[in-house]
Amino acid sequence: VKNVRMRLLLVMQVLTEQTDEKHGLTMKEIMDPEKGIAGERKSVYEDIHALQEFGLPIVYCTEDKTYRFQQ
């Protein structure tokens, strides 16, 4: 997706629908072309940070290097 806003929404959708407290996704899995999320890795990191600042409970698990949405 070339649209920055759409990428942000897709990142949010992937994290909220495909992760939870026990199952996370690596950055490589988040940026899977089948998910429609394209761009620089740095941009996706910035999207995740923006979602965290917005108040979404997205955490990074250092043990398995995954991002998770915690309800």
C-alpha angles and dihedrals in degrees: 000000000000094000108094094208092050091050090053091052092047091051089051091048094049093048096045096044103035104036138055140163092295103033125052138172128234119229089255090055092047091052093049106142090228088066091057094237111136135163138073119332088235090058092054090049087053090049091053091048090050090051090050091050088049087059106260111143097237114154134184116228110209093195095069099010095241137137118231138188109224118198 
